Amino acid sequence: MKILLVEDNQQVAQFVRKGLAEAGHTVDHADNGRDGLFMASSESYDALILDRMLPGGVDGLGIIEALRRTGNTTPIMILSALGDVDERIRGLKAGGDDYLTKPFAFGELEARLTALTRRGQSASQDTTLKVGDLTLDILSRKAMRDGKAITLKPREYKLLEYLMRHGGQVVTRTMLLENVWDYHFDPQTNVIDVHISNLRQKIDAGFDRPLLHTVRGAGYRLGDA
């Protein structure tokens, strides 16, 4: 899944990001409410995890209320040290789907998150990404192009999913390092080039029309030329 975490406590954020990444998810992170609201409004996510109290002029409830007013139905889990009944009720009435109090065990967070997204998928049934004649089922993790099955290694799957979620957009190397490899620095290796080359062979070889394009000096784009 692609998940947005909005949490200002760096220790908590690192703990959650590491656990979710190890579980195979892609995690974006904002450490204040203003940036969190912008990212939640401008990107497509499978779930949001929001701290209740945030700096930046917008708290967790403000983010939820703003998103719900625009019709955004992304499942939202609230994290908060405010654990009394009235606060939990406020969070759920604002539009949150679940409320988890700090401190918490990562296993419980992951289980609740899975339940939230399962309910959302049952409601929408929108579990397939599509770019041209290339499709990716995010539940079965199976890729196909024009009816031909494509076998992907775990990192190739994560790379393809990220590119498909940004279909038609230029994706930079920095974006790939941060969201596919969880690097927040440039390791000065050719790891991206190798994986892009392997992925291109799998999704474009044997087809007249390539989908994976290198944009010189900028990055990569998945889509029709």
Order of alpha helices (4+ residues) and beta strands (2+ residues): beta-alpha-beta-alpha-beta-alpha-beta-alpha-beta-alpha-beta-beta-beta-beta-alpha-beta-alpha-alpha-beta-beta
